[in-house]
Amino acid sequence: MSSNNNTSKSNSGGGSKSGGNDGSKMTSSDASRVQSTQAKGGNDTGSGSFAARAQSAGTRNDNANTDAGKK
């Protein structure tokens, strides 16, 4: 009997609460939560920070999804 039997589905931080997200791509909504949490925790949110990279990825992914609908 294994004590490490994890059959529950875990959220790896992909933003399942934002609706419609496949769980692997950062959205602007996800990035907003990251930035808010980092700022409230007193962490750096400037250029090069995780929050800044999350924002960049969210914008890039949102734009890619918008552009895909135009084709």
Predicted model as a PDB file, atoms N, CA, C, CB and O in Angstrom, pLDDT in the B-factor column:
MODEL        1                                                                  
ATOM      1  N   MET A   1       0.842  -1.189   0.000  1.00 53.00           N  
ATOM      2  CA  MET A   1       0.000   0.000   0.000  1.00 53.00           C  
ATOM      3  C   MET A   1       0.880   1.242   0.000  1.00 53.00           C  
ATOM      4  CB  MET A   1      -0.954   0.004   1.219  1.00 53.00           C  
ATOM      5  O   MET A   1       1.706   1.428   0.893  1.00 53.00           O  
ATOM      6  N   SER A   2       0.701   2.065  -0.979  1.00 49.00           N  
ATOM      7  CA  SER A   2       1.530   3.251  -1.129  1.00 49.00           C  
ATOM      8  C   SER A   2       0.925   4.431  -0.375  1.00 49.00           C  
ATOM      9  CB  SER A   2       1.702   3.599  -2.610  1.00 49.00           C  
ATOM     10  O   SER A   2      -0.277   4.684  -0.451  1.00 49.00           O  
ATOM     11  N   SER A   3       1.779   5.149   0.354  1.00 53.00           N  
ATOM     12  CA  SER A   3       1.304   6.323   1.075  1.00 53.00           C  
ATOM     13  C   SER A   3       1.341   7.569   0.192  1.00 53.00           C  
ATOM     14  CB  SER A   3       2.142   6.546   2.333  1.00 53.00           C  
ATOM     15  O   SER A   3       0.919   8.646   0.612  1.00 53.00           O  
ATOM     16  N   ASN A   4       1.846   7.418  -1.030  1.00 52.00           N  
ATOM     17  CA  ASN A   4       1.944   8.549  -1.941  1.00 52.00           C  
ATOM     18  C   ASN A   4       1.025   8.359  -3.142  1.00 52.00           C  
ATOM     19  CB  ASN A   4       3.388   8.737  -2.404  1.00 52.00           C  
ATOM     20  O   ASN A   4       1.421   8.619  -4.279  1.00 52.00           O  
ATOM     21  N   ASN A   5      -0.185   7.911  -2.893  1.00 51.00           N  
ATOM     22  CA  ASN A   5      -1.147   7.661  -3.955  1.00 51.00           C  
ATOM     23  C   ASN A   5      -2.016   8.896  -4.132  1.00 51.00           C  
ATOM     24  CB  ASN A   5      -2.014   6.413  -3.644  1.00 51.00           C  
ATOM     25  O   ASN A   5      -2.999   9.085  -3.416  1.00 51.00           O  
ATOM     26  N   ASN A   6      -1.651   9.721  -5.078  1.00 46.00           N  
ATOM     27  CA  ASN A   6      -2.382  10.965  -5.317  1.00 46.00           C  
ATOM     28  C   ASN A   6      -3.227  10.809  -6.573  1.00 46.00           C  
ATOM     29  CB  ASN A   6      -1.408  12.173  -5.452  1.00 46.00           C  
ATOM     30  O   ASN A   6      -2.711  10.901  -7.687  1.00 46.00           O  
ATOM     31  N   THR A   7      -4.509  10.577  -6.399  1.00 45.00           N  
ATOM     32  CA  THR A   7      -5.397  10.424  -7.543  1.00 45.00           C  
ATOM     33  C   THR A   7      -6.212  11.677  -7.805  1.00 45.00           C  
ATOM     34  CB  THR A   7      -6.320   9.253  -7.332  1.00 45.00           C  
ATOM     35  O   THR A   7      -6.950  11.744  -8.788  1.00 45.00           O  
ATOM     36  N   SER A   8      -6.084  12.674  -6.930  1.00 42.00           N  
ATOM     37  CA  SER A   8      -6.846  13.902  -7.147  1.00 42.00           C  
ATOM     38  C   SER A   8      -6.164  14.759  -8.203  1.00 42.00           C  
ATOM     39  CB  SER A   8      -7.000  14.692  -5.830  1.00 42.00           C  
ATOM     40  O   SER A   8      -4.943  14.731  -8.357  1.00 42.00           O  
ATOM     41  N   LYS A   9      -6.961  15.507  -8.913  1.00 42.00           N  
ATOM     42  CA  LYS A   9      -6.434  16.391  -9.943  1.00 42.00           C  
ATOM     43  C   LYS A   9      -5.952  17.672  -9.275  1.00 42.00           C  
ATOM     44  CB  LYS A   9      -7.508  16.695 -11.033  1.00 42.00           C  
ATOM     45  O   LYS A   9      -6.715  18.339  -8.577  1.00 42.00           O  
ATOM     46  N   SER A  10      -4.696  18.009  -9.488  1.00 40.00           N  
ATOM     47  CA  SER A  10      -4.162  19.211  -8.864  1.00 40.00           C  
ATOM     48  C   SER A  10      -4.063  20.335  -9.875  1.00 40.00           C  
ATOM     49  CB  SER A  10      -2.796  18.935  -8.242  1.00 40.00           C  
ATOM     50  O   SER A  10      -3.891  20.105 -11.072  1.00 40.00           O  
ATOM     51  N   ASN A  11      -4.173  21.554  -9.372  1.00 43.00           N  
ATOM     52  CA  ASN A  11      -4.025  22.727 -10.211  1.00 43.00           C  
ATOM     53  C   ASN A  11      -2.581  23.180 -10.139  1.00 43.00           C  
ATOM     54  CB  ASN A  11      -4.993  23.862  -9.778  1.00 43.00           C  
ATOM     55  O   ASN A  11      -2.096  23.549  -9.070  1.00 43.00           O  
ATOM     56  N   SER A  12      -1.902  23.154 -11.250  1.00 46.00           N  
ATOM     57  CA  SER A  12      -0.491  23.525 -11.266  1.00 46.00           C  
ATOM     58  C   SER A  12      -0.296  25.028 -11.454  1.00 46.00           C  
ATOM     59  CB  SER A  12       0.231  22.771 -12.368  1.00 46.00           C  
ATOM     60  O   SER A  12       0.778  25.465 -11.868  1.00 46.00           O  
ATOM     61  N   GLY A  13      -1.305  25.808 -11.160  1.00 48.00           N  
ATOM     62  CA  GLY A  13      -1.171  27.254 -11.233  1.00 48.00           C  
ATOM     63  C   GLY A  13      -1.567  27.847 -12.565  1.00 48.00           C  
ATOM     64  O   GLY A  13      -1.235  28.997 -12.853  1.00 48.00           O  
ATOM     65  N   GLY A  14      -2.265  27.092 -13.375  1.00 48.00           N  
ATOM     66  CA  GLY A  14      -2.617  27.568 -14.700  1.00 48.00           C  
ATOM     67  C   GLY A  14      -3.838  28.449 -14.755  1.00 48.00           C  
ATOM     68  O   GLY A  14      -4.200  28.926 -15.830  1.00 48.00           O  
ATOM     69  N   GLY A  15      -4.484  28.679 -13.635  1.00 46.00           N  
ATOM     70  CA  GLY A  15      -5.602  29.608 -13.627  1.00 46.00           C  
ATOM     71  C   GLY A  15      -6.944  28.980 -13.901  1.00 46.00           C  
ATOM     72  O   GLY A  15      -7.726  29.527 -14.678  1.00 46.00           O  
ATOM     73  N   SER A  16      -7.237  27.856 -13.294  1.00 44.00           N  
ATOM     74  CA  SER A  16      -8.503  27.188 -13.554  1.00 44.00           C  
ATOM     75  C   SER A  16      -9.693  28.017 -13.091  1.00 44.00           C  
ATOM     76  CB  SER A  16      -8.525  25.839 -12.877  1.00 44.00           C  
ATOM     77  O   SER A  16     -10.809  27.799 -13.563  1.00 44.00           O  
ATOM     78  N   LYS A  17      -9.481  28.963 -12.179  1.00 51.00           N  
ATOM     79  CA  LYS A  17     -10.577  29.792 -11.695  1.00 51.00           C  
ATOM     80  C   LYS A  17     -10.919  30.928 -12.657  1.00 51.00           C  
ATOM     81  CB  LYS A  17     -10.231  30.359 -10.340  1.00 51.00           C  
ATOM     82  O   LYS A  17     -11.969  31.556 -12.519  1.00 51.00           O  
ATOM     83  N   SER A  18     -10.048  31.198 -13.628  1.00 49.00           N  
ATOM     84  CA  SER A  18     -10.314  32.300 -14.541  1.00 49.00           C  
ATOM     85  C   SER A  18     -11.280  31.910 -15.652  1.00 49.00           C  
ATOM     86  CB  SER A  18      -9.022  32.797 -15.139  1.00 49.00           C  
ATOM     87  O   SER A  18     -11.740  32.771 -16.401  1.00 49.00           O  
ATOM     88  N   GLY A  19     -11.588  30.634 -15.766  1.00 52.00           N  
ATOM     89  CA  GLY A  19     -12.571  30.169 -16.727  1.00 52.00           C  
ATOM     90  C   GLY A  19     -12.027  30.056 -18.131  1.00 52.00           C  
ATOM     91  O   GLY A  19     -11.463  31.010 -18.666  1.00 52.00           O  
ATOM     92  N   GLY A  20     -12.195  28.893 -18.729  1.00 53.00           N  
ATOM     93  CA  GLY A  20     -11.804  28.699 -20.108  1.00 53.00           C  
ATOM     94  C   GLY A  20     -10.324  28.456 -20.331  1.00 53.00           C  
ATOM     95  O   GLY A  20      -9.918  28.137 -21.449  1.00 53.00           O  
ATOM     96  N   ASN A  21      -9.517  28.598 -19.308  1.00 53.00           N  
ATOM     97  CA  ASN A  21      -8.085  28.390 -19.464  1.00 53.00           C  
ATOM     98  C   ASN A  21      -7.794  26.905 -19.389  1.00 53.00           C  
ATOM     99  CB  ASN A  21      -7.285  29.164 -18.388  1.00 53.00           C  
ATOM    100  O   ASN A  21      -8.355  26.200 -18.549  1.00 53.00           O  
ATOM    101  N   ASP A  22      -6.914  26.422 -20.268  1.00 60.00           N  
ATOM    102  CA  ASP A  22      -6.609  24.994 -20.303  1.00 60.00           C  
ATOM    103  C   ASP A  22      -5.696  24.552 -19.168  1.00 60.00           C  
ATOM    104  CB  ASP A  22      -5.975  24.643 -21.618  1.00 60.00           C  
ATOM    105  O   ASP A  22      -5.372  23.369 -19.071  1.00 60.00           O  
ATOM    106  N   GLY A  23      -5.278  25.466 -18.313  1.00 67.00           N  
ATOM    107  CA  GLY A  23      -4.458  25.116 -17.166  1.00 67.00           C  
ATOM    108  C   GLY A  23      -2.976  25.167 -17.431  1.00 67.00           C  
ATOM    109  O   GLY A  23      -2.189  24.851 -16.538  1.00 67.00           O  
ATOM    110  N   SER A  24      -2.555  25.557 -18.636  1.00 83.00           N  
ATOM    111  CA  SER A  24      -1.132  25.584 -18.904  1.00 83.00           C  
ATOM    112  C   SER A  24      -0.627  26.939 -19.401  1.00 83.00           C  
ATOM    113  CB  SER A  24      -0.800  24.534 -19.903  1.00 83.00           C  
ATOM    114  O   SER A  24       0.582  27.173 -19.410  1.00 83.00           O  
ATOM    115  N   LYS A  25      -1.506  27.815 -19.804  1.00 89.00           N  
ATOM    116  CA  LYS A  25      -1.080  29.105 -20.338  1.00 89.00           C  
ATOM    117  C   LYS A  25      -1.484  30.234 -19.405  1.00 89.00           C  
ATOM    118  CB  LYS A  25      -1.673  29.333 -21.730  1.00 89.00           C  
ATOM    119  O   LYS A  25      -2.612  30.282 -18.915  1.00 89.00           O  
ATOM    120  N   MET A  26      -0.552  31.136 -19.170  1.00 92.00           N  
ATOM    121  CA  MET A  26      -0.787  32.304 -18.333  1.00 92.00           C  
ATOM    122  C   MET A  26      -1.687  33.277 -19.081  1.00 92.00           C  
ATOM    123  CB  MET A  26       0.549  32.983 -17.933  1.00 92.00           C  
ATOM    124  O   MET A  26      -1.452  33.565 -20.254  1.00 92.00           O  
ATOM    125  N   THR A  27      -2.713  33.783 -18.409  1.00 92.00           N  
ATOM    126  CA  THR A  27      -3.571  34.814 -18.986  1.00 92.00           C  
ATOM    127  C   THR A  27      -3.305  36.129 -18.268  1.00 92.00           C  
ATOM    128  CB  THR A  27      -5.075  34.419 -18.884  1.00 92.00           C  
ATOM    129  O   THR A  27      -2.632  36.150 -17.237  1.00 92.00           O  
ATOM    130  N   SER A  28      -3.820  37.210 -18.800  1.00 92.00           N  
ATOM    131  CA  SER A  28      -3.675  38.505 -18.137  1.00 92.00           C  
ATOM    132  C   SER A  28      -4.316  38.482 -16.756  1.00 92.00           C  
ATOM    133  CB  SER A  28      -4.298  39.616 -18.989  1.00 92.00           C  
ATOM    134  O   SER A  28      -3.815  39.112 -15.824  1.00 92.00           O  
ATOM    135  N   SER A  29      -5.416  37.761 -16.625  1.00 93.00           N  
ATOM    136  CA  SER A  29      -6.082  37.635 -15.329  1.00 93.00           C  
ATOM    137  C   SER A  29      -5.194  36.897 -14.325  1.00 93.00           C  
ATOM    138  CB  SER A  29      -7.424  36.902 -15.488  1.00 93.00           C  
ATOM    139  O   SER A  29      -5.098  37.292 -13.163  1.00 93.00           O  
ATOM    140  N   ASP A  30      -4.548  35.823 -14.782  1.00 93.00           N  
ATOM    141  CA  ASP A  30      -3.616  35.087 -13.928  1.00 93.00           C  
ATOM    142  C   ASP A  30      -2.462  35.997 -13.511  1.00 93.00           C  
ATOM    143  CB  ASP A  30      -3.077  33.829 -14.659  1.00 93.00           C  
ATOM    144  O   ASP A  30      -2.082  36.037 -12.340  1.00 93.00           O  
ATOM    145  N   ALA A  31      -1.913  36.726 -14.479  1.00 94.00           N  
ATOM    146  CA  ALA A  31      -0.779  37.608 -14.215  1.00 94.00           C  
ATOM    147  C   ALA A  31      -1.150  38.702 -13.219  1.00 94.00           C  
ATOM    148  CB  ALA A  31      -0.278  38.233 -15.516  1.00 94.00           C  
ATOM    149  O   ALA A  31      -0.332  39.097 -12.387  1.00 94.00           O  
ATOM    150  N   SER A  32      -2.377  39.184 -13.307  1.00 95.00           N  
ATOM    151  CA  SER A  32      -2.846  40.200 -12.374  1.00 95.00           C  
ATOM    152  C   SER A  32      -2.843  39.670 -10.943  1.00 95.00           C  
ATOM    153  CB  SER A  32      -4.250  40.672 -12.761  1.00 95.00           C  
ATOM    154  O   SER A  32      -2.451  40.371 -10.009  1.00 95.00           O  
ATOM    155  N   ARG A  33      -3.286  38.420 -10.783  1.00 95.00           N  
ATOM    156  CA  ARG A  33      -3.268  37.813  -9.449  1.00 95.00           C  
ATOM    157  C   ARG A  33      -1.839  37.632  -8.936  1.00 95.00           C  
ATOM    158  CB  ARG A  33      -3.989  36.460  -9.472  1.00 95.00           C  
ATOM    159  O   ARG A  33      -1.568  37.838  -7.754  1.00 95.00           O  
ATOM    160  N   VAL A  34      -0.934  37.249  -9.826  1.00 95.00           N  
ATOM    161  CA  VAL A  34       0.472  37.090  -9.445  1.00 95.00           C  
ATOM    162  C   VAL A  34       1.034  38.430  -8.980  1.00 95.00           C  
ATOM    163  CB  VAL A  34       1.307  36.531 -10.629  1.00 95.00           C  
ATOM    164  O   VAL A  34       1.649  38.516  -7.917  1.00 95.00           O  
ATOM    165  N   GLN A  35       0.823  39.469  -9.777  1.00 95.00           N  
ATOM    166  CA  GLN A  35       1.354  40.787  -9.451  1.00 95.00           C  
ATOM    167  C   GLN A  35       0.791  41.292  -8.133  1.00 95.00           C  
ATOM    168  CB  GLN A  35       1.044  41.777 -10.568  1.00 95.00           C  
ATOM    169  O   GLN A  35       1.526  41.838  -7.310  1.00 95.00           O  
ATOM    170  N   SER A  36      -0.497  41.115  -7.929  1.00 96.00           N  
ATOM    171  CA  SER A  36      -1.137  41.565  -6.697  1.00 96.00           C  
ATOM    172  C   SER A  36      -0.576  40.843  -5.476  1.00 96.00           C  
ATOM    173  CB  SER A  36      -2.643  41.354  -6.780  1.00 96.00           C  
ATOM    174  O   SER A  36      -0.285  41.461  -4.452  1.00 96.00           O  
ATOM    175  N   THR A  37      -0.429  39.531  -5.602  1.00 96.00           N  
ATOM    176  CA  THR A  37       0.099  38.739  -4.496  1.00 96.00           C  
ATOM    177  C   THR A  37       1.539  39.126  -4.182  1.00 96.00           C  
ATOM    178  CB  THR A  37       0.014  37.249  -4.822  1.00 96.00           C  
ATOM    179  O   THR A  37       1.912  39.246  -3.015  1.00 96.00           O  
ATOM    180  N   GLN A  38       2.348  39.320  -5.218  1.00 95.00           N  
ATOM    181  CA  GLN A  38       3.742  39.702  -5.018  1.00 95.00           C  
ATOM    182  C   GLN A  38       3.834  41.079  -4.353  1.00 95.00           C  
ATOM    183  CB  GLN A  38       4.496  39.703  -6.360  1.00 95.00           C  
ATOM    184  O   GLN A  38       4.631  41.276  -3.435  1.00 95.00           O  
ATOM    185  N   ALA A  39       3.018  42.030  -4.819  1.00 96.00           N  
ATOM    186  CA  ALA A  39       3.049  43.378  -4.256  1.00 96.00           C  
ATOM    187  C   ALA A  39       2.600  43.376  -2.792  1.00 96.00           C  
ATOM    188  CB  ALA A  39       2.158  44.320  -5.081  1.00 96.00           C  
ATOM    189  O   ALA A  39       3.219  44.035  -1.956  1.00 96.00           O  
ATOM    190  N   LYS A  40       1.541  42.649  -2.478  1.00 96.00           N  
ATOM    191  CA  LYS A  40       1.048  42.577  -1.104  1.00 96.00           C  
ATOM    192  C   LYS A  40       2.068  41.929  -0.181  1.00 96.00           C  
ATOM    193  CB  LYS A  40      -0.266  41.805  -1.052  1.00 96.00           C  
ATOM    194  O   LYS A  40       2.132  42.237   1.009  1.00 96.00           O  
ATOM    195  N   GLY A  41       2.872  41.018  -0.749  1.00 96.00           N  
ATOM    196  CA  GLY A  41       3.911  40.351   0.045  1.00 96.00           C  
ATOM    197  C   GLY A  41       5.191  41.156   0.159  1.00 96.00           C  
ATOM    198  O   GLY A  41       6.149  40.717   0.795  1.00 96.00           O  
ATOM    199  N   GLY A  42       5.212  42.332  -0.452  1.00 96.00           N  
ATOM    200  CA  GLY A  42       6.381  43.187  -0.374  1.00 96.00           C  
ATOM    201  C   GLY A  42       7.503  42.759  -1.307  1.00 96.00           C  
ATOM    202  O   GLY A  42       8.642  43.200  -1.153  1.00 96.00           O  
ATOM    203  N   ASN A  43       7.190  41.908  -2.270  1.00 95.00           N  
ATOM    204  CA  ASN A  43       8.199  41.430  -3.209  1.00 95.00           C  
ATOM    205  C   ASN A  43       8.328  42.364  -4.399  1.00 95.00           C  
ATOM    206  CB  ASN A  43       7.860  40.024  -3.685  1.00 95.00           C  
ATOM    207  O   ASN A  43       7.432  43.160  -4.683  1.00 95.00           O  
ATOM    208  N   ASP A  44       9.453  42.257  -5.090  1.00 93.00           N  
ATOM    209  CA  ASP A  44       9.727  43.079  -6.266  1.00 93.00           C  
ATOM    210  C   ASP A  44       8.741  42.759  -7.382  1.00 93.00           C  
ATOM    211  CB  ASP A  44      11.170  42.864  -6.752  1.00 93.00           C  
ATOM    212  O   ASP A  44       8.502  41.591  -7.691  1.00 93.00           O  
ATOM    213  N   THR A  45       8.175  43.789  -7.981  1.00 93.00           N  
ATOM    214  CA  THR A  45       7.284  43.605  -9.129  1.00 93.00           C  
ATOM    215  C   THR A  45       7.815  44.365 -10.346  1.00 93.00           C  
ATOM    216  CB  THR A  45       5.853  44.076  -8.784  1.00 93.00           C  
ATOM    217  O   THR A  45       7.106  44.534 -11.338  1.00 93.00           O  
ATOM    218  N   GLY A  46       9.058  44.818 -10.263  1.00 93.00           N  
ATOM    219  CA  GLY A  46       9.660  45.586 -11.354  1.00 93.00           C  
ATOM    220  C   GLY A  46      10.140  44.708 -12.496  1.00 93.00           C  
ATOM    221  O   GLY A  46       9.915  43.498 -12.515  1.00 93.00           O  
ATOM    222  N   SER A  47      10.796  45.340 -13.430  1.00 94.00           N  
ATOM    223  CA  SER A  47      11.311  44.676 -14.615  1.00 94.00           C  
ATOM    224  C   SER A  47      12.192  43.485 -14.238  1.00 94.00           C  
ATOM    225  CB  SER A  47      12.094  45.664 -15.476  1.00 94.00           C  
ATOM    226  O   SER A  47      13.078  43.599 -13.391  1.00 94.00           O  
ATOM    227  N   GLY A  48      11.941  42.355 -14.872  1.00 94.00           N  
ATOM    228  CA  GLY A  48      12.729  41.150 -14.618  1.00 94.00           C  
ATOM    229  C   GLY A  48      12.200  40.279 -13.490  1.00 94.00           C  
ATOM    230  O   GLY A  48      12.678  39.161 -13.298  1.00 94.00           O  
ATOM    231  N   SER A  49      11.221  40.773 -12.742  1.00 95.00           N  
ATOM    232  CA  SER A  49      10.654  39.986 -11.647  1.00 95.00           C  
ATOM    233  C   SER A  49       9.699  38.926 -12.199  1.00 95.00           C  
ATOM    234  CB  SER A  49       9.918  40.903 -10.639  1.00 95.00           C  
ATOM    235  O   SER A  49       9.303  38.970 -13.363  1.00 95.00           O  
ATOM    236  N   PHE A  50       9.343  37.981 -11.341  1.00 95.00           N  
ATOM    237  CA  PHE A  50       8.387  36.958 -11.761  1.00 95.00           C  
ATOM    238  C   PHE A  50       7.071  37.591 -12.180  1.00 95.00           C  
ATOM    239  CB  PHE A  50       8.151  35.946 -10.635  1.00 95.00           C  
ATOM    240  O   PHE A  50       6.472  37.177 -13.172  1.00 95.00           O  
ATOM    241  N   ALA A  51       6.615  38.597 -11.431  1.00 95.00           N  
ATOM    242  CA  ALA A  51       5.352  39.265 -11.760  1.00 95.00           C  
ATOM    243  C   ALA A  51       5.426  39.911 -13.142  1.00 95.00           C  
ATOM    244  CB  ALA A  51       5.009  40.327 -10.695  1.00 95.00           C  
ATOM    245  O   ALA A  51       4.461  39.853 -13.904  1.00 95.00           O  
ATOM    246  N   ALA A  52       6.556  40.520 -13.469  1.00 95.00           N  
ATOM    247  CA  ALA A  52       6.720  41.152 -14.785  1.00 95.00           C  
ATOM    248  C   ALA A  52       6.743  40.104 -15.893  1.00 95.00           C  
ATOM    249  CB  ALA A  52       8.013  41.990 -14.825  1.00 95.00           C  
ATOM    250  O   ALA A  52       6.156  40.307 -16.956  1.00 95.00           O  
ATOM    251  N   ARG A  53       7.419  38.987 -15.647  1.00 95.00           N  
ATOM    252  CA  ARG A  53       7.457  37.917 -16.651  1.00 95.00           C  
ATOM    253  C   ARG A  53       6.072  37.297 -16.831  1.00 95.00           C  
ATOM    254  CB  ARG A  53       8.479  36.829 -16.248  1.00 95.00           C  
ATOM    255  O   ARG A  53       5.687  36.938 -17.944  1.00 95.00           O  
ATOM    256  N   ALA A  54       5.331  37.176 -15.737  1.00 95.00           N  
ATOM    257  CA  ALA A  54       3.965  36.642 -15.820  1.00 95.00           C  
ATOM    258  C   ALA A  54       3.088  37.568 -16.645  1.00 95.00           C  
ATOM    259  CB  ALA A  54       3.362  36.453 -14.410  1.00 95.00           C  
ATOM    260  O   ALA A  54       2.302  37.111 -17.474  1.00 95.00           O  
ATOM    261  N   GLN A  55       3.224  38.877 -16.418  1.00 95.00           N  
ATOM    262  CA  GLN A  55       2.434  39.850 -17.174  1.00 95.00           C  
ATOM    263  C   GLN A  55       2.761  39.772 -18.652  1.00 95.00           C  
ATOM    264  CB  GLN A  55       2.682  41.270 -16.656  1.00 95.00           C  
ATOM    265  O   GLN A  55       1.862  39.814 -19.492  1.00 95.00           O  
ATOM    266  N   SER A  56       4.035  39.659 -18.975  1.00 95.00           N  
ATOM    267  CA  SER A  56       4.453  39.550 -20.371  1.00 95.00           C  
ATOM    268  C   SER A  56       3.872  38.300 -21.023  1.00 95.00           C  
ATOM    269  CB  SER A  56       5.980  39.533 -20.470  1.00 95.00           C  
ATOM    270  O   SER A  56       3.372  38.352 -22.146  1.00 95.00           O  
ATOM    271  N   ALA A  57       3.941  37.187 -20.319  1.00 95.00           N  
ATOM    272  CA  ALA A  57       3.410  35.929 -20.855  1.00 95.00           C  
ATOM    273  C   ALA A  57       1.894  36.003 -21.020  1.00 95.00           C  
ATOM    274  CB  ALA A  57       3.784  34.752 -19.935  1.00 95.00           C  
ATOM    275  O   ALA A  57       1.353  35.531 -22.020  1.00 95.00           O  
ATOM    276  N   GLY A  58       1.214  36.590 -20.050  1.00 94.00           N  
ATOM    277  CA  GLY A  58      -0.240  36.716 -20.126  1.00 94.00           C  
ATOM    278  C   GLY A  58      -0.674  37.548 -21.316  1.00 94.00           C  
ATOM    279  O   GLY A  58      -1.606  37.184 -22.033  1.00 94.00           O  
ATOM    280  N   THR A  59       0.010  38.675 -21.524  1.00 94.00           N  
ATOM    281  CA  THR A  59      -0.307  39.540 -22.659  1.00 94.00           C  
ATOM    282  C   THR A  59      -0.023  38.823 -23.972  1.00 94.00           C  
ATOM    283  CB  THR A  59       0.497  40.849 -22.583  1.00 94.00           C  
ATOM    284  O   THR A  59      -0.826  38.873 -24.904  1.00 94.00           O  
ATOM    285  N   ARG A  60       1.126  38.154 -24.036  1.00 94.00           N  
ATOM    286  CA  ARG A  60       1.499  37.422 -25.256  1.00 94.00           C  
ATOM    287  C   ARG A  60       0.472  36.331 -25.569  1.00 94.00           C  
ATOM    288  CB  ARG A  60       2.907  36.799 -25.106  1.00 94.00           C  
ATOM    289  O   ARG A  60       0.057  36.177 -26.718  1.00 94.00           O  
ATOM    290  N   ASN A  61       0.069  35.584 -24.557  1.00 93.00           N  
ATOM    291  CA  ASN A  61      -0.900  34.498 -24.771  1.00 93.00           C  
ATOM    292  C   ASN A  61      -2.280  35.032 -25.124  1.00 93.00           C  
ATOM    293  CB  ASN A  61      -0.994  33.619 -23.528  1.00 93.00           C  
ATOM    294  O   ASN A  61      -2.961  34.474 -25.984  1.00 93.00           O  
ATOM    295  N   ASP A  62      -2.697  36.114 -24.462  1.00 91.00           N  
ATOM    296  CA  ASP A  62      -3.990  36.714 -24.800  1.00 91.00           C  
ATOM    297  C   ASP A  62      -3.988  37.215 -26.244  1.00 91.00           C  
ATOM    298  CB  ASP A  62      -4.319  37.871 -23.833  1.00 91.00           C  
ATOM    299  O   ASP A  62      -4.964  37.031 -26.970  1.00 91.00           O  
ATOM    300  N   ASN A  63      -2.887  37.850 -26.657  1.00 91.00           N  
ATOM    301  CA  ASN A  63      -2.776  38.345 -28.034  1.00 91.00           C  
ATOM    302  C   ASN A  63      -2.770  37.186 -29.029  1.00 91.00           C  
ATOM    303  CB  ASN A  63      -1.499  39.192 -28.200  1.00 91.00           C  
ATOM    304  O   ASN A  63      -3.371  37.289 -30.099  1.00 91.00           O  
ATOM    305  N   ALA A  64      -2.107  36.099 -28.694  1.00 88.00           N  
ATOM    306  CA  ALA A  64      -2.061  34.939 -29.576  1.00 88.00           C  
ATOM    307  C   ALA A  64      -3.461  34.353 -29.747  1.00 88.00           C  
ATOM    308  CB  ALA A  64      -1.093  33.872 -29.022  1.00 88.00           C  
ATOM    309  O   ALA A  64      -3.844  33.940 -30.842  1.00 88.00           O  
ATOM    310  N   ASN A  65      -4.221  34.323 -28.647  1.00 83.00           N  
ATOM    311  CA  ASN A  65      -5.588  33.797 -28.735  1.00 83.00           C  
ATOM    312  C   ASN A  65      -6.477  34.724 -29.548  1.00 83.00           C  
ATOM    313  CB  ASN A  65      -6.179  33.599 -27.335  1.00 83.00           C  
ATOM    314  O   ASN A  65      -7.342  34.254 -30.287  1.00 83.00           O  
ATOM    315  N   THR A  66      -6.283  36.014 -29.426  1.00 82.00           N  
ATOM    316  CA  THR A  66      -7.061  36.979 -30.206  1.00 82.00           C  
ATOM    317  C   THR A  66      -6.711  36.878 -31.679  1.00 82.00           C  
ATOM    318  CB  THR A  66      -6.819  38.408 -29.701  1.00 82.00           C  
ATOM    319  O   THR A  66      -7.597  36.878 -32.534  1.00 82.00           O  
ATOM    320  N   ASP A  67      -5.404  36.792 -31.981  1.00 75.00           N  
ATOM    321  CA  ASP A  67      -4.962  36.684 -33.378  1.00 75.00           C  
ATOM    322  C   ASP A  67      -5.441  35.376 -34.013  1.00 75.00           C  
ATOM    323  CB  ASP A  67      -3.427  36.777 -33.461  1.00 75.00           C  
ATOM    324  O   ASP A  67      -5.751  35.350 -35.204  1.00 75.00           O  
ATOM    325  N   ALA A  68      -5.503  34.298 -33.237  1.00 75.00           N  
ATOM    326  CA  ALA A  68      -5.930  33.003 -33.771  1.00 75.00           C  
ATOM    327  C   ALA A  68      -7.388  33.066 -34.220  1.00 75.00           C  
ATOM    328  CB  ALA A  68      -5.742  31.891 -32.715  1.00 75.00           C  
ATOM    329  O   ALA A  68      -7.781  32.371 -35.157  1.00 75.00           O  
ATOM    330  N   GLY A  69      -8.191  33.899 -33.552  1.00 72.00           N  
ATOM    331  CA  GLY A  69      -9.590  34.021 -33.928  1.00 72.00           C  
ATOM    332  C   GLY A  69      -9.810  34.826 -35.196  1.00 72.00           C  
ATOM    333  O   GLY A  69     -10.900  34.794 -35.767  1.00 72.00           O  
ATOM    334  N   LYS A  70      -8.790  35.547 -35.646  1.00 69.00           N  
ATOM    335  CA  LYS A  70      -8.911  36.377 -36.836  1.00 69.00           C  
ATOM    336  C   LYS A  70      -8.625  35.606 -38.115  1.00 69.00           C  
ATOM    337  CB  LYS A  70      -7.982  37.554 -36.735  1.00 69.00           C  
ATOM    338  O   LYS A  70      -8.940  36.086 -39.204  1.00 69.00           O  
ATOM    339  N   LYS A  71      -8.040  34.434 -38.007  1.00 59.00           N  
ATOM    340  CA  LYS A  71      -7.627  33.675 -39.197  1.00 59.00           C  
ATOM    341  C   LYS A  71      -8.780  32.944 -39.835  1.00 59.00           C  
ATOM    342  CB  LYS A  71      -6.544  32.688 -38.843  1.00 59.00           C  
ATOM    343  O   LYS A  71      -8.596  32.262 -40.843  1.00 59.00           O  
TER     344      LYS A  71                                                      
ENDMDL                                                                          
END                                                                             
